[in-house]
Amino acid sequence: MRRSTPARGSESATRAAKDHGTVVSYDLNYRASLWDAYGGQARAQTVNATLAPYVDVMFGNEEDFTQALGFDVPEPPSHNGASASLNPETFELRISDVIERYPNLSVVATTLRTVRSAGTNDWGAIAWSDGRFHHAAVRPGLDILDRVGGGDSFAAGLAYGLLTGQPPDTAVEYGAAHGALAMTTPGDTSMASLDDVHRLAHGGNARVRR
């Protein structure tokens, strides 16, 4: 009997989830070291293109769409010296192409970050849904204790918002708030409470109550 490859197993699991009405989320986050033994970037793009038609909520920035799915995403010029990493145009430029290729997607989202120093980042987020872009509040000069897990915490916060029936503009605020809070505590596991997330999403400060 032929053994199932990791890619084939992932496709079977994702297809089964869709067949049972499960909302599927997927993070394109490309890690070259994880793919070196499996065919590198070209293989990653092939596998991701196989899984993408079953995805409802996709996370990834413009670099992920290039590396993990093979889209050509040009870098727009910066505006007034602002870093392109916090410029939403870098995300918006090719989302129409992504949606055209994968019309099954209902939400596409990413964080926006400008690294000013190891301890200071500008932080924001953006999500596409219902044919519109939804922008979270930008938090300039966010004090960072440990940035590991910020993206995963953003995904968790956005997923919470969607699963509890919040509109996309609220869900992306929850995601950005949760990601910001996670980076004020050590490690990649969030120590923020739901009250912390609600408070920050509605204009509070990015400090976990201890």
C-alpha positions in Angstrom: 0.0 0.0 0.0 1.4 3.4 -1.0 2.1 5.6 2.0 0.4 9.0 2.2 2.6 12.0 1.9 2.2 15.0 4.3 0.8 17.0 1.5 -1.7 14.4 0.5 -2.8 13.9 4.1 -3.3 17.7 4.5 -5.4 17.8 1.4 -7.5 14.9 2.6 -8.0 16.5 6.0 -8.9 19.9 4.6 -11.3 18.4 2.1 -13.0 16.4 4.8 -13.4 19.5 7.0 -15.0 21.4 4.1 -17.3 18.5 3.4 -18.5 18.6 7.0 -19.2 22.4 6.9 -16.1 23.4 9.0 -14.7 26.8 8.5 -11.1 26.4 7.4 -8.4 28.9 8.2 -4.9 28.8 6.8 -1.7 30.7 7.5 0.6 31.0 4.5 3.6 31.8 6.7 6.5 30.4 4.6 9.6 28.9 6.4 12.3 27.9 4.1 14.0 25.6 6.6 10.8 23.6 7.0 10.6 23.0 3.2 14.2 22.3 2.4 13.8 18.5 2.7 10.5 18.5 0.8 11.3 20.3 -2.5 11.9 23.9 -1.3 9.8 26.9 -2.3 8.5 25.4 -5.6 7.0 22.5 -3.7 5.5 24.8 -1.0 3.7 26.7 -3.7 2.4 23.5 -5.3 1.1 22.2 -1.9 -0.4 25.6 -0.9 -2.1 25.9 -4.3 -3.7 22.5 -3.7 -5.0 23.4 -0.3 -6.1 27.0 -1.0 -9.4 26.1 -2.8 -10.6 24.6 0.5 -9.7 27.6 2.6 -12.2 30.1 4.0 -10.0 32.4 6.0 -6.4 33.0 4.8 -3.6 34.8 6.7 -0.6 36.1 4.8 1.2 39.3 3.9 2.4 40.3 0.4 5.6 38.4 0.9 3.7 35.2 1.8 1.6 35.4 -1.3 4.8 35.6 -3.4 6.8 32.9 -1.6 4.0 30.5 -0.6 1.6 30.9 -3.5 3.7 32.3 -6.3 1.8 35.6 -6.8 3.7 38.5 -8.2 3.3 41.3 -5.7 5.3 44.5 -6.5 6.4 46.8 -3.8 4.8 50.2 -4.1 6.8 53.3 -3.3 6.8 54.5 0.3 4.8 57.6 1.1 6.4 60.5 2.9 9.2 58.3 4.0 6.9 55.8 5.7 7.9 52.2 5.7 6.1 50.0 3.1 5.7 47.3 5.8 3.0 49.4 7.5 1.6 50.6 4.2 -1.6 48.7 3.4 -1.2 49.2 -0.3 1.4 46.4 -0.3 -1.4 44.1 0.9 -4.2 45.5 -1.2 -2.4 45.6 -4.6 -2.8 41.9 -5.4 -5.7 40.8 -3.2 -8.0 41.1 -6.2 -5.8 38.6 -8.1 -5.9 36.2 -5.1 -9.7 36.4 -4.8 -10.0 36.0 -8.5 -8.0 32.8 -8.4 -9.6 31.6 -5.2 -13.2 32.8 -5.0 -13.8 30.5 -2.1 -12.0 32.8 0.2 -14.3 34.8 2.5 -11.6 36.6 4.6 -7.9 37.4 3.8 -6.0 39.2 6.6 -2.5 40.2 7.7 -0.7 42.2 10.3 1.2 45.4 9.4 4.4 46.1 11.2 7.3 48.6 11.1 10.2 47.6 13.2 11.8 50.8 14.6 13.9 48.9 17.1 13.8 45.6 19.0 11.7 47.2 21.6 9.5 49.6 19.5 7.3 48.6 16.6 4.5 50.4 14.8 1.6 47.8 14.6 -1.6 47.5 12.6 -3.7 45.0 10.7 -5.9 44.8 7.7 -8.5 42.3 6.5 -10.5 41.9 3.3 -14.0 40.6 3.5 -17.3 41.2 1.7 -15.5 43.0 -1.1 -14.0 45.6 1.3 -10.9 46.2 3.2 -11.2 46.7 6.9 -8.3 48.5 8.8 -7.5 48.1 12.4 -6.3 51.1 14.4 -2.5 51.7 13.9 -0.6 51.7 17.1 2.7 53.7 16.5 5.5 53.2 18.9 4.2 50.0 20.5 6.5 48.9 23.4 7.5 45.3 22.6 8.7 42.9 25.3 8.7 39.7 23.1 7.4 39.9 19.5 7.2 36.1 19.1 3.6 35.0 18.7 2.2 38.4 17.6 1.0 37.1 14.3 -0.5 33.9 15.8 -2.3 36.0 18.4 -3.6 38.3 15.7 -5.1 35.2 13.9 -6.6 34.0 17.2 -8.2 37.3 18.0 -9.6 37.7 14.5 -10.9 34.1 14.5 -12.6 34.8 17.9 -14.3 37.8 16.4 -15.6 35.9 13.4 -16.7 32.9 15.4 -18.7 35.1 17.8 -20.5 36.8 14.9 -18.7 40.1 14.9 -18.5 42.1 11.7 -15.1 42.0 9.9 -14.2 45.5 11.0 -14.6 44.5 14.7 -12.9 41.1 14.2 -9.8 42.7 12.7 -9.7 45.1 15.7 -9.8 42.1 18.1 -7.0 40.5 16.2 -4.8 43.5 16.2 -5.5 44.2 19.9 -4.7 40.6 20.9 -1.5 40.6 18.9 -0.4 43.8 20.5 -1.1 42.5 24.0 0.7 39.2 23.3 3.9 41.1 22.5 3.8 42.9 25.9 4.3 39.6 27.7 7.1 37.0 27.4 6.9 33.9 25.2 4.6 33.1 22.3 1.5 32.2 24.4 -0.9 35.0 25.1 -1.4 36.0 28.7 -4.2 38.5 27.8 -7.7 38.1 29.0 -10.8 38.7 26.9 -11.4 41.8 28.9 -7.9 43.0 28.0 -8.6 42.5 24.3 -12.0 44.2 24.5 -10.5 47.2 26.4 -7.6 47.7 23.9 -9.9 47.1 20.8 -12.1 50.0 22.1 -9.2 52.4 22.7 -7.5 51.3 25.9 -3.7 50.9 26.3 -1.7 47.9 25.3 -1.0 46.6 28.8 -2.1 43.4 30.3 -3.7 43.8 33.7 -1.8 41.8 36.2 
